[in-house]
Amino acid sequence: MSAPFLSYKSDNDTIVLTHPKKKDKSTMENDKFMGLNPWARVLVNQYEVINFTGIKSTDPTLKAEFELYTDPGKSVIGLKLNKSGVPVDLVRKSFKRHLTKRKVIDTIRSIFIYSEKPPYKLYEYTLPDGRVFREYVQVAIFTKGPIYFMALRDDKGQVVPESLWADSYIENVS
């Protein structure tokens, strides 16, 4: 059961009480962060897939050697154990390892005082080849609330044209 009033405690310890309102489609909404466009997301989210092969056993002294070879058209893993007759389970897993390093360089906070939305973090990305890109606000439009579109600048501060949101897309967002 919710309280009949929403409350907000300000810096000077004054309590302001307001009646909760029903959501009205014509009123303002919270900030929307569109983030980077699809091209820029692919650029800064570089990763490699790592395939891990191992064994599970209850015998801690068990040692295994893995050998990868190709058997007409498919990869095969050969397994040699230092003990025979020990039950083992073969474990194969794949996971993604991010190659891009990211560092928070700034934050954008909501313009709405009652917003519980966490701040949007702006990042600096260092790609595996050493190139550095920084996020910035390309444009912020206001419809039912602010909508932020991010883009990238290189390490010299030059805008990366491919990272810009198309005007036609921005105009059709609400």
Secondary structure, 3 states (H helix, E strand, C coil): CCCCCEEEECCCCCEEEECCCCCCCCCCCCCEEEECCHHHHHHHCCEEEEEEEEEECCCCCCCEEEEEEEECCEEEEEEEECCCCCCCEEEEEEEEEECCEEEEEEEECCCCCCCCCCCEEEEEEECCCCCEEEEEEEEEEECCCEEEEEEEEECCCCECHHHCCCHHHHHCCC
